[in-house]
Amino acid sequence: MATEAVVARIDVVKPWLGQEEVDALADVVHSGYLNQGRKVREFEAAFAAAQGARFAVATSSCTTALHLALVVAGIGPGDDVVVPSLAAVGTANAVTYVGARPVFCDVDPATGNVTVETIYAALTLDTRAVIVVDQAGVPVDLDPIRELCNRHEITLIEDAACAIGSLYRGKPVGAGSDIAVWSFHPDHILTTGEGGMLTTRRADWAARARSLRTHGSNLAPEDTDQPLRSREVCLEVGFDYQMTDLQAAIGLCQLMRLPAMVERRRRIAGIYTGALSGLEGLRFVSDPPYGTTNFQALWVEVLPAFPATRESLVERLADAGVTARRGAYAAHRQPAYRWRDIGNIRLNYSERLSDRTLVLPVFHELDATSINRVINAIRNIASPVVI
């Protein structure tokens, strides 16, 4: 009796890791210094240079970086912070950490990003900050939003968690921001396993963030000189938000791979859209006119004209050995925020995209055979063969 061949499942995302990362980790292990130290400083400097930022502060996650950004910007109880609902819930969570109120705003249906119009509609008399999110790596049109915030003396924070390698008006995302935060989660293009980064052009914000991430100390953990350590003081109540040298060593290798990773993802996205954009009822995210996306995620909106719902499409792709995920969800619908005072703006497009979008497999090592499997599976669902 013949054994039926087992077809490997195609995952949505897979980090690109190689021998370089293995060797870099081994070097750190052999050094005997594993926590925040020389490698973290090197990674901060390299990341700042890559993103056109003046200062970079490595952290334990993007959410902790965003928490620090709000603290150094002076946001606290009694303040309102405008945030997109269509974003990871960590964006709104960081606002609640400082005692402020997240006020959700809607997004542009084409990009999934906030616009100057959606932000303006959500402003209140107590708005002290606005957080914009580069949804799935698609850059936000920041210039008009920055002008609005400057006019009203509102702090603008860019949550660029997914956007490393994306460009806004020809420059790296975040290059012109007073303060931005980044994620190195394994689902993102550049990973350190976990970890985040805060970038800023303000020296005072960078210095305070470095202190706060280490319990508010006036010294960094790598300052091991004993006479110096004897003068350590706690300047204010801080946090334990440090990155390790192990993570930073991986991050340095990943930065070297970044151009190739972005180029490959954009090529894969082009193959998908070229083969499937003619199908009725599917709308693919694409580059906005003012920038280019890294395709950290290739999201697709499943419209009513498509012969399957988003949920059905995800299930039928799974039956064909293809993993697909729902797109970003609307945070204002989550139980943690459903009964909070979070503003009263209508969030029609956030809800529509939350209900209709899915993410297709895109990662550096996705080969032509796997790409064609995904394409053929979707075509078969769109136009099933009748026997």
N, C-alpha and C positions, 0 to 999 in steps of 0.2 A: 504494500500500500504506500503510495507516494506521500511524502511529507509536504504539507502546504507551506510555501515560503512565508516568512514573517516579515512584513514591511515595517520598517522603523518609523516611529512617530516623528513628525516634524514639529519642533517646539516653536513658540513665538519668538523667543529671544535666547541667546547663548553668548556669554562673554567670550571675547577673543583673548585667550591666555596662552602663553607659550613658555619655552625654556627660559626666556629672559626674566620672566617673573619668578620662576623657580630659583634661578641663580641669585636674583636680587634679594629674595627672602632668605636664602642660605647665608648671604653676606651679613645681613642684619642679625640673624641668629648667632653666627660665629662671633660677631662683635660683642655680644653679651649685653647690648643696650637695646631694649625692645620698645620702651615707651616713647613718649614725645621727645624727639631729639634732633640730631643733625639731618636725618632724612626728611623729617617734617619740614624743617627750614628750607631744604633744597626743593621740596615739592611746592611749597608756598611760592618761592621765587619763580620757579618754572611755570607754575600755573598763572601767576600774575602777568608774566611776560607773554604767555600764549593768549590771554584774554584782554590784553591792553589795559590792565588795571595797575594802579599805583601800589596798593597793598593787598595781601591775601592772608587770611587767617584760617588754618585748617581746623576742622571740628569733627565731632563723632558722627554727625549726620547733617543732612540739609535742614531738617526741622530744628535742630539745636542751633544751627547757623542763623536761621530765621528768627529764632527766639532772641539770640544775641543782637541781631540787627535791630529789632524792635526796642530792646533795652537801651542800646547805645544811642538810638534816635530819640530817646526820652518818651516813648509811648507807654501809657499806663492807664490806671483806672480813670473812668470818666471820658476816655477818648474813644472815638469811632474810627475804625479802619476798614476801608472799602477793599473787598477781596472778591475774586470771581468764585461763583459757586461751582463752576465746572473746573475743578482742580482737586488734587489730592487733599484729603481732609486735614493733613498736617499743616497746610497753609492757614486755615482758619484756627486750628488748634493753637498754633504759636501765638495768635492774637489773644486767645483766651488765657494763655499762660501769664501774660503781663497784666491781666485784669481789664483789658480793653474789650470793646464790642465789635465783632466782625459784622459788617454790613455787606450782604451779598449783592453783586451786580451781575448783569447778563453779559453775553458774549456775542461776537459776530459769528453767524452760522457757517461762513465759509472757512474761517481759520480756527474757530474755537477759542479765540482770544478776546479779551476785553478791548474796548475802543474808548476814545475820548468821550463819545456820546454815552456809552453805557456807564462809564464812571461818573460823569457829570450828573446823570439821573439819580445816582445813589448817594451823592454828597449830602451831608447834614451839617448843621451848625457846629457839631462836635468832631467833625472829621479832622484828624491830625495826620493820617498816613493813608497811602494807597499802595496795595501790593498787586503788581501785575505778574502774570504767569505766562511763560512762553510754552503754550500747550503742545506737548509731544515734540518739542523742538522747533515749532513754528515761531519765528520771532514776532514779538508784539511791535506794532507801529508806535514807537515810544516818543517820538518828537512832539506830537500834539498833546500827548498825555503829560509829558514833562512841562510843557508850556502852561497847561492848566494848573498843575500842582504848584509851579513857581508863582503863578499869579495869586493863588489862594494860600500860599505859605504852608503847603502840605508836603510832608516827607514822602518821597517816591522810592519804594523798594522793589527791586526786580527779583522775582523768584524764577531764576534761570535753571532750575533743577535739571531739566531735560535738554538744555540748549547748548551745551558745549559743542563747538564745531559749527554752529549756525552763524549766519551773518546778518547784520542789520545795516543797510545802506553801505555795504562793502566793508564793514568793520566787524570784529567779533562781537557777538551779543554780550552786553554788559560793559563794553569798553567805555561808554559814556555815562554810566550810572554812578550816582553818589554812593549807592550800596547795592550789592547783589548777592544772591546765595545760590549754591550749586549742590547737586547730589551725585554721589558715586556709588549708588545702589547697583547691584548686579543687573537689574533690568535696564540700566541706562548705558550709554555708549562707553563712557570711561568709568571703570569700576575700581574700587579699592576693597571690595567685599562689602563694606559699609563705609560711611564717612561723608563729609561735606566740606564746603568752603564758603567763607565770607570774603568778598572783595569790596574795596572802597577806595576812594581817592582822598579820604580824610584821615590824616595821621592820628588825630585824637580818637576817632572811632576805632581805628585799627588797634591802637594801644590798649584801649579799654576792653575791646573784645578779647585780646590776648590774655589780659588779666582775668577777665570774668570766666573764660573757659577753664581756668586753673584755680578755681575756688577764690578768685579775687586776689591772688598773690601778686606781689610786686616782682617776683622772680619766676622764670620758666623752669620746668622740671630739669632741663638739661644744664642749668647753672649749678654744677656740682661742687664748685669751689667752697670749701668749708667756711672760711672767713666770710665769704659772700652769703652763704646760707644762714649764717648766724644773724644776718641783718634782714631776714625775710619777715615781712608783715602781711597781714590780710587787709587789703585796702577797703574792701566792701564784701558783702555776702555774694559769693559767686557760685559757679557750677562746676561739675566734672564733665566737660565736653571735649576732651582731648582726643586727638588722633594719635595712633601709634606709629613708630618708625616702620613696622612691618607693613602697615597699610600704605604709608607714604612711598615705600620702595616699589610697591606694585603700581601706585599712581604715576611715578616717574616713568616706568616702562610703558604704561598705557598712554601717557602724553606723547611718547614717541610714535605710537601706533595711530594716533588720532586722525591725521590727514587721510591715511589709507582706509580707516574705518568709515569715515564720513563719505569718502568717494565711493566705496563699495555699497554702502547703504543707499546712496542716491541712485546708483546704477540698478540695484535690485528694485527700488521703488519705480524707476522708469520702465523696467520690464513688466512689472505688474500692471501699471496704468496703461501702458501701450497695448497689452493683451486683453485687458478687461474693461477699459473705460467705455467701450462701445456697448456694453451690456446695459439694457434699460433697467433703471432702478438702483444703480450703484453710483455713488459720488465719492471720488477719492480726494483726500486733502492734497494740496499742492503748494508750491512756493508762492508767497504773496508778492505783489509787485515791488515791494521795498526791501526784499531780502531773500535769503535761501535757508531752507530747513535742513537739518542733519538727518531727518527721518529717524529720529530716536524711536518713533513708532509710526507705522503707516496705518492711519485710521481711515475707515471707509464708512460712509453713511448709507444704510440700507433704507431706501425710500419705499413708499407703498407700491410703486410699480413693479418692484422685484417680486418674483413668485414665492419668496420665503421671507418670513420675519427675521429679525436679527437673531433671536433666540434659536429659531429653527436652523438658520444658516450655521450658527456656531455648532449645534448638535450634529448636523449632517457633515460638516467638515471633520468633526471628531470621529465620526464613523468611517471617514476616508483616511484616517490617520494624520489629520492636520489639526494642530492646536491653534485656536483663535480665541482671543479674549474680548470681552466687552470693552468699549472705550471708556473714557473718563466719566465718572459719575457726578451727579449734582449733590454737592455737600449739604445743601439746605434741606435735602430730603432724608438725610441720615438721622437715625434716632437721637444721636448726641446733640443735634441742632434743631430738630423738628419743632420743639416746643420753646426754643430760646427766642429772645427778642433780637432778631437779626435783620430788621428792616422790612419794608413791605413792597419792594420793587418786583414787578412781574419778571419772571425768569424763563420765559417761553423757549428761547433758543437753547439755554442750558439744559432744560428738561428734554427738549427734542433730541439733542445730540447725546444726552445720557441714555435715552431710550433706543436710539437707532444706530449707534456706532459700534464697530468692532475693530480690532487690531489684528493685522495679518503678520505672519512670520517674516521678520527682517533681521538678519545678523550677518556678520562678515563672512562666515564660513558656509553660508547657505549656498549649495551648489545648483547648477542648472537643472539637474534631474529633480531636485526637491522643489525648485521654483515652478517647474512645469507641472508637477503633481498638484501643487496648490491651485495653479491656474486652471488645470483641467477639472479639478474637483468643483471649483466655483462655476465653470461653464456647464458642467453636467447638472448642477442644481438649477442654474438659470434656464437651461434648455434640455430637460431630461429626454433621453432617447426612449421612444415608445416602441415596444416590440409587439 
